[in-house]
Structure formats: C-alpha cells, structure tokens
Amino acid sequence: MKRFAVVVCLAAAVAVTAFALGDIKSSGVGSMIVEVTPTVAVATVVEPDIQLVQTGQVEGIITFLVEANVPNVCLYVEASGLYLGNDPANDQVAPIPVDTTVPAIIDPVHAQPLNGGSKLAPWIGDGVPIGQYETQLTETICFQSSQNGTFNQEVDVAIVWNQNDSDKPTGMYGGKIRLTALVQPN
C-alpha cells in the first residue's frame, strides 16, 4: 500500500510539474466555410410614353434592371392586353390584345443569347396572371453577360399589341408586363 501511495505522489508531482512548465498562452484554429449562392433581382426602370393609335399595331418598350451575381441569366416575358381605363375587370370593352404573331424582343445592354440564339422570344401560350390581368407568355432565352462574372444591366423589352377594332371606344388603355429572370444554382 505504501508503494501505491508513493506512485500516486510521484504521478501527481509529474502532472503538476508538466502543467507548471506548459505555455502561458494557447489557441486552436477552426474552419468556417460559406457558399455564396446565386441571387437575382428585377425592377422596372423606364415605362413607355403614352402613344396614340386609331387602329393597327402599337409597340411598347419597357426597360428593366436585372442584377445577378452570376454571368448567365435566363429571361422570359409575360404581358397582358391593354384595358380601357387600365381596368381588367371591365367586361364591357374587349382589351387590345398582345399581337402574339410578333415575338417579344428581350434586349440586354451587355449580354448575348447563349449558343448563338436570338433575342426574339415567340409567344407560347397563357402566362400567370398579374393581379387581375391575364397574360401571354414567351419562350425563355438564356443570356451570357459580358460583365466581370455578373449580370447587372438594363434590359429592354419590346412588345407589340394590335388594335384591330375600328369601333373601339376612345380613351386610355393600360396593361401589365412582367420580366422574369432565372439563375442556375451552383
């Protein structure tokens, strides 16, 4: 038993000595990893001026600002007809329809369609309503920006409506246009 007590005392003395001889400062290093995910935002910058029309085609050019932290962005358009008094609930007067025989033009300032594609976006059917405004939908066009790894630029969207009713009541007609931007996840 005496031998055990001596061994315990020696072990305690070694531990105290090792602790006393240790550094007075210590640190450890851990790692933190963050992945920045793709983001995109779209806002209207310029809306078209009021145009006069009796019958025939009328074109509107709307400018959007698209900001993304990736160089490739896919864009599509949805547009409504133009309603008297800008009132889609008015069922007394038919709206001036989007001319779906004329493709919309999606024209970024500093980007070109991928794979040699076109900036002309044909209409492919019904879109998602914007509030009470029923819409038409274009094909999606993917673009590559010439900017340094980002897509931060104005995008002009040109749409044609066809006022083909010579007895259409006079007044202000209005509608809605939506540009949607999609980015691919990493």
C-alpha angles and dihedrals in degrees: 000000000000089000091053091051091052091050091049092049091049092048091050091049091051092049093049091047092049091049092047092050093048124108118281089223132041136171140179131210126222130182130238121195124191127182116208106219126210117271134183136185130188127196135169112251105171129015121200123266119252109274130203120230136165100178134337136047124338123190127209125193116200121186120214130184113227118191121184134158091225130069098230120067130169117214136192135172135224119190135178131214117263114261129205108258088006085276115138090185090066104108093171095077123040115233123248100258129229107257097239091184088071114065119231115248117229107193120176115192097229106022141077131205114268120252094017092296128160132259088224111103113197118214111252105180145289119354131201112286118254099221104305093341113106110216144203119227131221131208116269118255121198118214135193117216122225089213123104101282095311140085106223109147150105118274121201116211118196120196130177125214123191118222096194099158113096090192095052110140113251121249144085116317122194141177145165135265125192127192114197122198124199129192126195117240117244 
